[in-house]
Amino acid sequence: MVSSRDGATAIEYGLIAAMISLAIITSLELLGPSLNQMFQLILSGFA
């Protein structure tokens, strides 16, 4: 019975990791253009 619980726990951790990854990818897609503008502004200040 213990191995059944271990397998379920591994699946749960995998699902949590997948959801966190999806949230990170989505936020980077949404914020990408504004982050690019910000870094371009910073780099132009050094030039």
DSSP file (Angstrom, degrees, kcal/mol; ACC not computed):
  #  RESIDUE AA STRUCTURE BP1 BP2  ACC     N-H-->O    O-->H-N    N-H-->O    O-->H-N    TCO  KAPPA ALPHA  PHI   PSI    X-CA   Y-CA   Z-CA
    1    1 A M     >        0   0    0      0, 0.0     4,-1.4     0, 0.0     3,-0.2   0.000 360.0 360.0 360.0 -29.2    0.0    0.0    0.0
    2    2 A V  H  >  +     0   0    0      1,-0.2     4,-2.2     2,-0.2     3,-0.2   0.906 360.0  54.1 -65.4 -41.3    2.9    2.4    0.6
    3    3 A S  H  > S+     0   0    0      1,-0.2     4,-2.1     2,-0.2    -1,-0.2   0.825 103.9  56.8 -64.6 -29.8    4.1    2.2   -3.0
    4    4 A S  H  > S+     0   0    0      2,-0.2     4,-1.8     1,-0.2    -1,-0.2   0.901 109.0  45.6 -66.1 -40.3    0.7    3.2   -4.2
    5    5 A R  H  X S+     0   0    0     -4,-1.4     4,-2.5     2,-0.2    -2,-0.2   0.877 110.1  54.3 -69.4 -37.4    0.8    6.4   -2.1
    6    6 A D  H  X S+     0   0    0     -4,-2.2     4,-2.2     1,-0.2    -2,-0.2   0.902 108.6  49.1 -63.4 -40.1    4.3    7.1   -3.2
    7    7 A G  H  X S+     0   0    0     -4,-2.1     4,-2.1     2,-0.2    -1,-0.2   0.901 111.0  49.4 -65.1 -41.0    3.2    6.9   -6.9
    8    8 A A  H  X S+     0   0    0     -4,-1.8     4,-2.3     1,-0.2    -2,-0.2   0.895 110.5  50.9 -65.3 -39.4    0.3    9.2   -6.2
    9    9 A T  H  X S+     0   0    0     -4,-2.5     4,-2.5     2,-0.2    -2,-0.2   0.904 109.0  51.0 -64.7 -41.1    2.6   11.7   -4.4
   10   10 A A  H  X S+     0   0    0     -4,-2.2     4,-2.1     1,-0.2    -1,-0.2   0.900 110.5  49.2 -63.3 -40.5    5.0   11.7   -7.4
   11   11 A I  H  X S+     0   0    0     -4,-2.1     4,-2.4     2,-0.2    -2,-0.2   0.909 110.2  51.1 -65.0 -41.7    2.1   12.4   -9.8
   12   12 A E  H  X S+     0   0    0     -4,-2.3     4,-2.4     1,-0.2    -2,-0.2   0.919 110.4  48.3 -62.5 -43.8    0.9   15.2   -7.6
   13   13 A Y  H  X S+     0   0    0     -4,-2.5     4,-2.4     1,-0.2    -1,-0.2   0.887 110.7  52.2 -63.9 -37.7    4.3   16.8   -7.5
   14   14 A G  H  X S+     0   0    0     -4,-2.1     4,-2.2     2,-0.2    -2,-0.2   0.904 109.7  48.4 -63.5 -41.5    4.5   16.5  -11.2
   15   15 A L  H  X S+     0   0    0     -4,-2.4     4,-2.3     2,-0.2    -2,-0.2   0.896 111.1  50.3 -65.9 -40.3    1.2   18.2  -11.7
   16   16 A I  H  X S+     0   0    0     -4,-2.4     4,-2.4     2,-0.2    -2,-0.2   0.925 111.0  49.0 -63.0 -44.2    2.2   21.0   -9.4
   17   17 A A  H  X S+     0   0    0     -4,-2.4     4,-2.4     1,-0.2    -2,-0.2   0.892 110.8  50.9 -62.8 -39.3    5.5   21.5  -11.3
   18   18 A A  H  X S+     0   0    0     -4,-2.2     4,-2.3     2,-0.2    -1,-0.2   0.902 110.5  48.7 -65.5 -40.7    3.6   21.5  -14.6
   19   19 A M  H  X S+     0   0    0     -4,-2.3     4,-2.2     2,-0.2    -2,-0.2   0.903 111.7  48.9 -66.5 -40.5    1.2   24.2  -13.3
   20   20 A I  H  X S+     0   0    0     -4,-2.4     4,-2.3     2,-0.2    -2,-0.2   0.915 111.7  49.9 -64.4 -42.1    4.0   26.4  -12.0
   21   21 A S  H  X S+     0   0    0     -4,-2.4     4,-2.6     1,-0.2    -2,-0.2   0.912 110.2  50.2 -61.9 -42.5    5.8   26.0  -15.4
   22   22 A L  H  X S+     0   0    0     -4,-2.3     4,-2.5     1,-0.2    -1,-0.2   0.895 110.1  50.4 -63.3 -40.3    2.7   27.0  -17.3
   23   23 A A  H  X S+     0   0    0     -4,-2.2     4,-2.3     2,-0.2    -1,-0.2   0.900 111.7  47.9 -65.0 -40.5    2.2   30.0  -15.1
   24   24 A I  H  X S+     0   0    0     -4,-2.3     4,-2.3     2,-0.2    -2,-0.2   0.931 113.0  47.5 -65.9 -45.4    5.8   31.2  -15.6
   25   25 A I  H  X S+     0   0    0     -4,-2.6     4,-2.1     1,-0.2    -2,-0.2   0.915 113.0  49.2 -62.7 -43.1    5.6   30.7  -19.4
   26   26 A T  H  X S+     0   0    0     -4,-2.5     4,-2.1     1,-0.2    -1,-0.2   0.920 111.5  48.3 -63.4 -44.2    2.2   32.5  -19.6
   27   27 A S  H  X S+     0   0    0     -4,-2.3     4,-2.6     1,-0.2    -1,-0.2   0.880 111.3  50.4 -66.6 -36.3    3.5   35.5  -17.5
   28   28 A L  H  X S+     0   0    0     -4,-2.3     4,-1.4     2,-0.2    -1,-0.2   0.879 109.6  51.3 -68.0 -36.1    6.6   35.7  -19.6
   29   29 A E  H  < S+     0   0    0     -4,-2.1    -2,-0.2    -5,-0.2    -1,-0.2   0.901 115.1  42.6 -64.8 -39.9    4.6   35.7  -22.8
   30   30 A L  H  < S+     0   0    0     -4,-2.1     4,-0.3     1,-0.2    -2,-0.2   0.876 123.0  36.5 -74.6 -37.6    2.4   38.5  -21.5
   31   31 A L  H  X S+     0   0    0     -4,-2.6     4,-2.5    -5,-0.2     5,-0.3   0.523  90.9  96.6 -93.6  -6.1    5.2   40.6  -20.0
   32   32 A G  H  X S+     0   0    0     -4,-1.4     4,-2.5     1,-0.2     5,-0.2   0.904  82.7  46.8 -53.0 -53.3    7.7   39.9  -22.7
   33   33 A P  H  > S+     0   0    0      0, 0.0     4,-2.1     0, 0.0    -1,-0.2   0.906 115.1  46.0 -60.6 -41.5    7.2   43.0  -24.9
   34   34 A S  H  > S+     0   0    0     -4,-0.3     4,-2.1     2,-0.2    -2,-0.2   0.873 112.5  50.9 -70.6 -34.9    7.2   45.4  -21.9
   35   35 A L  H  X S+     0   0    0     -4,-2.5     4,-2.5     2,-0.2     5,-0.2   0.900 108.8  52.4 -66.0 -39.0   10.3   43.7  -20.4
   36   36 A N  H  X S+     0   0    0     -4,-2.5     4,-2.3    -5,-0.3    -2,-0.2   0.922 109.8  48.3 -61.7 -44.1   12.1   44.1  -23.8
   37   37 A Q  H  X S+     0   0    0     -4,-2.1     4,-2.2     2,-0.2    -1,-0.2   0.906 110.9  51.3 -62.0 -41.8   11.3   47.8  -23.9
   38   38 A M  H  X S+     0   0    0     -4,-2.1     4,-2.2     1,-0.2    -2,-0.2   0.928 111.7  45.8 -63.2 -45.3   12.6   48.2  -20.4
   39   39 A F  H  X S+     0   0    0     -4,-2.5     4,-2.7     1,-0.2    -1,-0.2   0.868 111.0  53.1 -67.6 -35.3   15.9   46.5  -21.1
   40   40 A Q  H  X S+     0   0    0     -4,-2.3     4,-2.2    -5,-0.2    -1,-0.2   0.898 109.4  49.5 -64.2 -39.3   16.3   48.4  -24.3
   41   41 A L  H  X S+     0   0    0     -4,-2.2     4,-1.2     2,-0.2    -2,-0.2   0.911 112.1  47.9 -64.5 -42.5   15.8   51.7  -22.4
   42   42 A I  H  X S+     0   0    0     -4,-2.2     4,-0.8     1,-0.2     3,-0.4   0.930 112.7  48.5 -63.6 -45.4   18.4   50.6  -19.8
   43   43 A L  H >X S+     0   0    0     -4,-2.7     4,-1.1     1,-0.2     3,-0.6   0.861 107.1  55.4 -65.5 -35.0   20.9   49.6  -22.5
   44   44 A S  H 3< S+     0   0    0     -4,-2.2    -1,-0.2     1,-0.2    -2,-0.2   0.790 101.1  60.2 -68.7 -25.1   20.4   52.9  -24.4
   45   45 A G  H 3< S+     0   0    0     -4,-1.2    -1,-0.2    -3,-0.4    -2,-0.2   0.791 104.5  49.3 -69.9 -27.4   21.3   54.7  -21.1
   46   46 A F  H <<        0   0    0     -4,-0.8    -1,-0.2    -3,-0.6    -2,-0.2   0.736 360.0 360.0 -81.1 -24.0   24.7   53.0  -21.1
   47   47 A A     <        0   0    0     -4,-1.1    -1,-0.2    -3,-0.0    -2,-0.2   0.482 360.0 360.0 -79.9 360.0   25.5   53.8  -24.8
